[in-house]
Amino acid sequence: MSEKPSAKPGMPLHTRILLGLFIGAVAGVFSNRLWHDTAQLTWFVNNVANPVGQIFLRMLFMVVVPLVFTTLALGVANLGDLRRLGRVGGKTLGFFVVTTALAVTLGLILVNTVQPGAGLDPAIREGLLQQYSTQAADRVSASESTGFGINTFVAIVPRNFVQAAANGDMLGIIFFTLVFGIALTRLPKNMADPVMKLLEGVALAVIEIIGFAMKLAPFGVAGLIFVVTATFGWGVLKSLGLYVVMVLIGLAIHEFVILGVLAKVLGGINPITFFSKLRFVMVTAFSTSSSSATMPTTLRTAEEEFGVPREIAGFVVPLGATMNMNGTALFEGMTVLFLAQVFGVHLSIGTQLIVVLMSIITAIGAAGVPAGSIPLLVMVLGMVGVPGEGIALILGVDRILDMSRTVPNITGDILTSIVVARSEGYDLVPSKAPDFSSAAALEVVEHEHEMHSPAGD
């Protein structure tokens, strides 16, 4: 018998994605310098680069609803005992709130210390406001339908699950899925098992679709970053450089210091090991700017790399993709204070505490998709007396910040799953055993399942 030929080791997917980001960014900057405002560049952006990027994102987004429904329902159903579900849910939400509060507090400390908005050139400010006035008006309009109040809690319960799914109402989808999963725990085993098998099959099929999308990832992210750099160049980034740097520093401190310490103290994992195992999911989060689109990779990493059991990961990760937004909260808090400084609006300590609270609440309610926090951020600006149209000042740089703040968002999801699993007494042993949300995701997303052989690794 002849041995099965081993496949040639190809460039890892995360390396190809980073290469696509680099090529797209460099090409965009040079295009902006050489052909800025030319019809040819506009045509290329509108008809080549942007469509490629949008097709990639749309393929990821189209499976978010079935992925959330199947994984979260299975996670709840596998927990079984409703008392245990309440205990796990309480720990999960509590950890979400604590890490989010730490993030936004860190952001406010940095902005108060450095005050990046105090020295922005008024001429640049007026130019940006004029350039982005239409987009800013759209964001302000969107925020008017996202007001926070008692109706926010009422709206969590959807009138129609199908309509909620069609509208991308993630909180409504999660509520229905939680209730559905609880209902499965109350059915006789012989009736619940076929439903759970069906859900596992759907989850596997969805992960296969994610695999198809990831074939486009290097090209998609190149197209997305090209659109930004070709349209805006580095001028806006330079003008708002200090603000951008401070947000990135804040995100880095939260990611590698705060979450790293929590991983050591509460998760029992060496921070170097923790972040080493997160490399692929961090690159995926950065390139897609979406906690929801990164969810398959997040699930795979939690289960395979850290040994989080399926019932915990399947409950925590889908919930975290919508509700655990550490990086988003930090970004919102820093942006509110930055824009207040730009417009000369003084925010007292009491008002800043309101900013902390609202940043936590709106981060929980923000959609796990690119720029999902912008309409809610406009709402917070209005609450503290900062012109909502000021959001126009950051639209030019929001793409890189959006990509960056997604990384601590998903890191927080995985850390939460680890901490909750340990608190429930699980012995976390990383495993490559096949299951619907871990090994399958690894094989499909990295497109290596057809190339595996005994000789290769």
C-alpha positions as CSV (number, residue, x, y, z in Angstrom):
1,M,0.0,0.0,0.0
2,S,1.3,3.4,-0.9
3,E,1.3,6.2,1.7
4,K,-1.1,9.0,1.3
5,P,0.9,11.9,-0.1
6,S,1.2,14.8,2.3
7,A,0.0,18.2,1.2
8,K,2.4,21.1,0.8
9,P,2.4,23.3,3.8
10,G,0.8,26.5,2.7
11,M,0.9,30.0,4.2
12,P,-1.2,30.1,7.4
13,L,-4.6,31.9,7.0
14,H,-3.8,34.5,9.6
15,T,-0.5,35.3,7.8
16,R,-2.4,35.7,4.5
17,I,-5.0,38.0,6.2
18,L,-2.2,40.2,7.6
19,L,-0.5,40.3,4.2
20,G,-3.8,41.3,2.6
21,L,-4.2,44.1,5.2
22,F,-0.7,45.4,4.5
23,I,-1.0,45.3,0.8
24,G,-4.4,47.0,0.8
25,A,-3.2,49.7,3.2
26,V,0.0,50.5,1.2
27,A,-1.8,50.4,-2.1
28,G,-4.5,52.7,-0.8
29,V,-2.1,55.3,0.6
30,F,-0.1,55.4,-2.7
31,S,-3.4,55.6,-4.7
32,N,-4.5,58.5,-2.5
33,R,-1.3,60.3,-3.1
34,L,-1.1,59.7,-6.9
35,W,-4.7,59.7,-8.0
36,H,-6.7,61.4,-5.2
37,D,-10.2,62.6,-6.4
38,T,-9.7,61.1,-9.9
39,A,-12.5,59.3,-11.6
40,Q,-10.4,56.2,-12.1
41,L,-9.7,55.8,-8.4
42,T,-13.3,56.4,-7.5
43,W,-14.4,53.8,-10.0
44,F,-11.9,51.3,-8.7
45,V,-13.0,51.9,-5.1
46,N,-16.7,51.7,-5.9
47,N,-16.6,48.8,-8.4
48,V,-13.7,46.6,-7.2
49,A,-12.3,47.1,-3.8
50,N,-15.5,47.9,-1.9
51,P,-17.6,45.1,-3.5
52,V,-14.9,42.5,-2.7
53,G,-14.8,43.6,0.9
54,Q,-18.5,43.8,1.3
55,I,-19.1,40.3,-0.2
56,F,-16.7,38.9,2.3
57,L,-18.4,40.6,5.2
58,R,-21.9,39.8,3.9
59,M,-21.0,36.1,3.7
60,L,-20.0,36.2,7.4
61,F,-23.0,38.2,8.5
62,M,-25.6,36.0,6.8
63,V,-24.8,33.1,9.1
64,V,-24.7,35.1,12.3
65,V,-28.4,34.5,13.2
66,P,-28.3,30.7,12.7
67,L,-25.0,30.4,14.4
68,V,-26.2,32.4,17.5
69,F,-29.4,30.4,17.6
70,T,-27.8,26.9,17.3
71,T,-24.8,27.5,19.6
72,L,-26.7,29.4,22.3
73,A,-29.7,27.0,22.3
74,L,-27.4,24.0,22.6
75,G,-25.3,25.7,25.3
76,V,-28.4,26.4,27.4
77,A,-29.9,22.9,26.7
78,N,-26.6,21.1,27.6
79,L,-26.4,23.0,30.9
80,G,-29.6,21.1,31.8
81,D,-30.5,22.2,35.4
82,L,-32.2,25.6,35.4
83,R,-30.6,26.4,38.7
84,R,-27.3,25.8,37.2
85,L,-28.2,27.9,34.1
86,G,-29.1,30.8,36.4
87,R,-25.8,30.4,38.3
88,V,-23.7,30.3,35.1
89,G,-25.7,33.2,33.6
90,G,-25.2,35.3,36.7
91,K,-21.4,34.7,36.7
92,T,-21.2,35.4,33.0
93,L,-23.1,38.7,33.1
94,G,-21.3,39.8,36.3
95,F,-17.9,39.3,34.7
96,F,-19.0,41.1,31.5
97,V,-20.0,44.2,33.6
98,V,-16.8,44.2,35.7
99,T,-14.4,44.0,32.7
100,T,-16.4,46.5,30.8
101,A,-16.4,49.0,33.7
102,L,-12.6,48.5,34.1
103,A,-12.2,49.3,30.4
104,V,-14.2,52.5,30.3
105,T,-12.7,53.8,33.5
106,L,-9.2,53.3,32.1
107,G,-10.2,55.2,28.9
108,L,-11.5,58.2,30.9
109,I,-8.3,58.3,33.0
110,L,-6.2,58.4,29.9
111,V,-8.2,61.2,28.2
112,N,-8.4,63.3,31.3
113,T,-4.6,63.0,31.7
114,V,-3.5,63.6,28.1
115,Q,-6.5,65.7,26.8
116,P,-6.0,64.9,23.1
117,G,-9.0,67.1,22.0
118,A,-7.7,70.3,23.5
119,G,-5.2,71.1,20.8
120,L,-7.0,70.2,17.6
121,D,-6.7,72.8,14.9
122,P,-10.1,74.6,14.5
123,A,-9.6,74.8,10.7
124,I,-9.2,71.0,10.6
125,R,-12.3,70.6,12.8
126,E,-14.4,72.7,10.5
127,G,-13.1,70.9,7.4
128,L,-13.9,67.5,8.9
129,L,-17.4,68.6,10.0
130,Q,-18.1,69.8,6.5
131,Q,-16.7,66.7,4.8
132,Y,-18.6,64.3,7.0
133,S,-21.8,66.3,7.6
134,T,-24.0,63.9,5.6
135,Q,-22.7,60.8,7.3
136,A,-22.9,62.5,10.7
137,A,-26.5,63.4,10.0
138,D,-27.3,59.8,9.2
139,R,-25.7,58.6,12.4
140,V,-27.6,61.2,14.5
141,S,-30.8,60.1,12.8
142,A,-30.0,56.5,13.5
143,S,-29.4,57.3,17.2
144,E,-32.8,58.8,17.5
145,S,-34.4,55.4,17.2
146,T,-32.0,53.9,19.7
147,G,-32.9,55.9,22.7
148,F,-32.4,54.1,26.1
149,G,-35.2,53.8,28.5
150,I,-37.8,51.3,29.9
151,N,-38.9,50.5,26.3
152,T,-35.3,49.2,25.7
153,F,-36.0,46.4,28.1
154,V,-39.5,45.8,26.7
155,A,-38.1,45.6,23.2
156,I,-35.7,42.8,24.2
157,V,-38.8,40.5,24.1
158,P,-39.5,40.2,20.3
159,R,-43.0,40.2,19.0
160,N,-41.9,38.0,16.1
161,F,-38.7,36.0,16.2
162,V,-38.5,35.8,12.4
163,Q,-38.8,39.6,12.1
164,A,-36.2,40.1,14.8
165,A,-33.8,37.8,12.9
166,A,-34.5,39.7,9.6
167,N,-33.9,43.0,11.3
168,G,-30.7,41.9,13.0
169,D,-32.2,42.5,16.5
170,M,-29.5,40.5,18.4
171,L,-30.9,41.1,21.8
172,G,-34.4,39.8,20.7
173,I,-32.8,36.8,19.0
174,I,-30.8,36.0,22.2
175,F,-33.9,36.3,24.4
176,F,-35.9,33.9,22.2
177,T,-32.9,31.5,22.0
178,L,-32.4,31.5,25.8
179,V,-36.1,30.7,26.3
180,F,-36.0,28.0,23.6
181,G,-33.0,26.4,25.2
182,I,-34.6,26.5,28.6
183,A,-37.7,24.9,27.0
184,L,-35.6,22.1,25.7
185,T,-34.3,21.3,29.2
186,R,-38.0,20.7,30.3
187,L,-38.8,18.2,27.5
188,P,-38.4,14.4,27.9
189,K,-35.0,13.2,26.7
190,N,-36.4,11.2,23.8
191,M,-38.1,14.4,22.5
192,A,-35.3,16.8,23.1
193,D,-32.5,14.7,21.6
194,P,-33.7,14.8,18.0
195,V,-34.0,18.6,18.2
196,M,-30.5,19.0,19.6
197,K,-29.1,16.7,16.9
198,L,-30.8,18.9,14.3
199,L,-29.3,22.0,15.9
200,E,-25.8,20.4,15.9
201,G,-26.2,19.6,12.2
202,V,-27.2,23.1,11.3
203,A,-24.3,24.5,13.3
204,L,-21.9,22.2,11.3
205,A,-23.4,23.4,8.0
206,V,-23.0,27.1,9.1
207,I,-19.4,26.5,10.0
208,E,-18.8,25.1,6.5
209,I,-20.3,28.3,5.1
210,I,-17.9,30.3,7.3
211,G,-15.1,28.2,5.7
212,F,-16.3,29.3,2.2
213,A,-16.2,33.0,3.3
214,M,-12.7,32.6,4.8
215,K,-11.3,31.7,1.4
216,L,-12.1,35.4,0.5
217,A,-10.6,36.8,3.8
218,P,-7.2,37.9,2.5
219,F,-8.8,39.6,-0.5
220,G,-11.8,41.0,1.5
221,V,-9.7,42.7,4.2
222,A,-7.4,44.1,1.5
223,G,-10.4,45.6,-0.2
224,L,-11.8,47.1,3.0
225,I,-8.6,48.7,4.1
226,F,-7.9,50.0,0.6
227,V,-11.2,51.8,0.5
228,V,-10.3,53.7,3.7
229,T,-6.8,54.6,2.9
230,A,-7.5,55.4,-0.8
231,T,-10.4,57.7,0.2
232,F,-8.9,59.5,3.3
233,G,-5.1,59.0,3.0
234,W,-3.1,59.7,6.1
235,G,-4.1,63.3,6.5
236,V,-7.1,62.7,8.8
237,L,-5.1,60.1,10.8
238,K,-2.3,62.7,11.3
239,S,-4.8,65.4,12.3
240,L,-6.4,63.2,14.9
241,G,-3.2,61.3,15.6
242,L,-3.0,61.9,19.4
243,Y,-6.6,60.8,19.8
244,V,-6.0,57.6,17.8
245,V,-2.8,56.8,19.6
246,M,-4.4,57.3,23.0
247,V,-7.4,55.0,22.1
248,L,-4.9,52.4,20.8
249,I,-2.8,52.6,23.9
250,G,-5.9,52.3,26.1
251,L,-7.0,49.2,24.2
252,A,-3.5,47.7,24.4
253,I,-3.4,48.3,28.2
254,H,-6.8,46.7,28.7
255,E,-6.0,43.8,26.4
256,F,-2.5,42.9,27.6
257,V,-2.4,44.2,31.2
258,I,-5.9,44.1,32.6
259,L,-7.2,41.0,30.8
260,G,-3.7,39.4,31.0
261,V,-3.7,39.8,34.8
262,L,-7.3,38.5,35.1
263,A,-6.3,35.5,32.9
264,K,-3.5,34.7,35.4
265,V,-5.4,35.4,38.6
266,L,-8.9,34.1,37.8
267,G,-8.2,31.9,34.8
268,G,-5.0,30.2,36.1
269,I,-3.3,30.7,32.7
270,N,0.1,32.3,32.1
271,P,-0.6,35.5,30.1
272,I,2.1,34.6,27.5
273,T,0.4,31.3,26.9
274,F,-3.0,32.9,26.9
275,F,-2.2,35.4,24.2
276,S,-0.2,32.9,22.2
277,K,-3.2,30.7,21.9
278,L,-5.3,33.8,20.9
279,R,-3.2,34.8,17.9
280,F,-5.5,33.5,15.2
281,V,-8.8,34.7,16.7
282,M,-7.2,38.2,17.4
283,V,-6.2,38.5,13.8
284,T,-9.7,37.4,12.7
285,A,-11.3,40.0,15.0
286,F,-9.0,42.8,13.8
287,S,-9.5,42.1,10.2
288,T,-13.3,41.7,10.3
289,S,-14.1,44.4,12.9
290,S,-16.9,42.1,14.1
291,S,-17.4,40.1,17.2
292,S,-20.3,38.3,15.5
293,A,-18.3,37.4,12.4
294,T,-15.4,36.2,14.6
295,M,-17.7,34.0,16.6
296,P,-16.9,30.6,14.9
297,T,-13.2,31.2,15.5
298,T,-13.9,32.3,19.1
299,L,-15.9,29.2,19.8
300,R,-13.2,27.0,18.3
301,T,-10.4,28.7,20.3
302,A,-12.3,28.5,23.6
303,E,-13.0,24.8,23.2
304,E,-9.9,23.5,21.5
305,E,-7.1,25.8,22.8
306,F,-8.3,26.3,26.3
307,G,-10.5,23.2,26.9
308,V,-13.7,25.1,27.8
309,P,-16.5,22.5,27.6
310,R,-19.1,22.9,24.9
311,E,-22.0,23.7,27.1
312,I,-20.1,26.7,28.7
313,A,-18.5,28.0,25.5
314,G,-21.8,27.6,23.6
315,F,-23.5,29.7,26.2
316,V,-20.9,32.4,27.0
317,V,-19.5,33.1,23.5
318,P,-22.7,33.9,21.6
319,L,-23.9,36.0,24.6
320,G,-20.5,37.8,24.7
321,A,-20.5,38.5,20.9
322,T,-23.5,40.8,21.6
323,M,-23.2,41.9,25.2
324,N,-19.5,41.8,26.2
325,M,-17.9,44.9,24.5
326,N,-14.8,45.9,26.6
327,G,-13.1,47.6,23.7
328,T,-16.3,49.3,22.6
329,A,-16.9,50.7,26.0
330,L,-13.4,52.1,26.3
331,F,-13.7,53.6,22.9
332,E,-17.0,55.3,23.7
333,G,-15.8,56.8,26.9
334,M,-12.7,58.2,25.4
335,T,-14.5,59.5,22.4
336,V,-17.1,61.3,24.4
337,L,-14.5,63.1,26.5
338,F,-12.3,63.8,23.4
339,L,-15.2,65.5,21.5
340,A,-16.2,67.4,24.7
341,Q,-12.6,68.8,24.7
342,V,-12.8,69.6,21.0
343,F,-16.0,71.6,21.5
344,G,-15.0,73.1,24.8
345,V,-17.7,71.4,26.8
346,H,-16.6,70.8,30.5
347,L,-17.7,67.5,31.9
348,S,-17.8,67.3,35.7
349,I,-16.8,64.2,37.7
350,G,-20.5,63.4,38.1
351,T,-21.2,63.7,34.4
352,Q,-18.2,61.5,33.7
353,L,-19.7,58.9,36.0
354,I,-22.8,59.1,33.8
355,V,-20.5,58.5,30.8
356,V,-19.1,55.4,32.5
357,L,-22.5,54.0,33.2
358,M,-23.9,54.8,29.7
359,S,-20.8,53.5,28.0
360,I,-21.3,50.2,29.8
361,I,-25.0,50.0,28.9
362,T,-24.6,51.1,25.3
363,A,-21.7,48.8,24.8
364,I,-23.9,45.9,25.9
365,G,-26.5,47.0,23.5
366,A,-24.2,47.6,20.6
367,A,-24.4,45.3,17.6
368,G,-21.3,43.1,17.1
369,V,-20.7,44.4,13.6
370,P,-18.5,47.1,12.1
371,A,-19.4,50.6,13.4
372,G,-22.3,49.0,15.4
373,S,-21.6,51.4,18.4
374,I,-21.7,54.6,16.4
375,P,-25.4,55.4,16.7
376,L,-25.4,54.6,20.4
377,L,-22.3,56.8,20.8
378,V,-24.2,59.7,19.3
379,M,-26.9,59.2,21.9
380,V,-24.4,59.4,24.8
381,L,-22.9,62.6,23.3
382,G,-26.4,64.2,23.3
383,M,-26.9,63.2,27.0
384,V,-23.9,65.1,28.2
385,G,-24.3,68.2,26.0
386,V,-21.8,67.5,23.3
387,P,-23.0,68.2,19.7
388,G,-24.0,64.9,18.2
389,E,-22.7,66.0,14.8
390,G,-19.2,65.9,16.3
391,I,-19.2,62.2,15.5
392,A,-18.1,63.4,12.1
393,L,-14.7,64.2,13.5
394,I,-13.9,60.5,14.1
395,L,-15.6,58.9,11.1
396,G,-12.4,59.2,9.1
397,V,-10.4,57.2,11.7
398,D,-13.1,54.9,13.0
399,R,-12.2,52.0,10.8
400,I,-8.8,51.4,12.4
401,L,-10.2,52.0,15.8
402,D,-13.2,49.7,15.0
403,M,-10.8,46.9,14.0
404,S,-8.7,47.4,17.1
405,R,-11.5,47.6,19.7
406,T,-12.9,44.3,18.4
407,V,-9.8,42.4,19.7
408,P,-10.4,43.1,23.5
409,N,-14.1,42.4,22.8
410,I,-13.5,38.8,21.8
411,T,-10.6,38.3,24.2
412,G,-13.0,39.2,27.0
413,D,-15.5,36.6,25.6
414,I,-12.9,33.8,25.8
415,L,-11.6,34.9,29.2
416,T,-15.1,34.9,30.5
417,S,-15.7,31.4,29.3
418,I,-12.5,30.2,31.0
419,V,-13.3,31.9,34.3
420,V,-16.9,30.6,34.4
421,A,-15.8,27.1,33.5
422,R,-13.2,27.0,36.2
423,S,-15.7,28.4,38.7
424,E,-18.0,25.6,37.8
425,G,-15.4,23.0,38.7
426,Y,-14.3,22.0,35.1
427,D,-10.8,20.7,34.6
428,L,-9.8,22.6,31.4
429,V,-7.8,20.3,29.2
430,P,-7.2,21.5,25.6
431,S,-8.5,18.9,23.2
432,K,-8.6,18.4,19.5
433,A,-11.6,16.1,19.7
434,P,-14.1,16.8,16.9
435,D,-17.3,18.6,17.8
436,F,-19.7,20.9,16.1
437,S,-18.1,24.2,17.1
438,S,-14.5,23.6,17.6
439,A,-12.6,21.2,15.4
440,A,-15.0,21.7,12.6
441,A,-14.4,25.4,12.8
442,L,-10.7,25.0,12.8
443,E,-10.7,22.6,9.8
444,V,-13.1,24.6,7.7
445,V,-12.0,28.1,8.5
446,E,-8.3,27.4,7.9
447,H,-9.2,25.1,5.0
448,E,-6.8,22.4,5.9
449,H,-9.2,19.5,6.5
450,E,-8.7,18.2,3.1
451,M,-5.0,18.3,3.4
452,H,-4.4,16.5,6.8
453,S,-2.2,13.5,6.8
454,P,-0.4,11.4,9.5
455,A,3.0,13.0,8.4
456,G,2.0,16.6,8.6
457,D,1.3,19.2,11.3
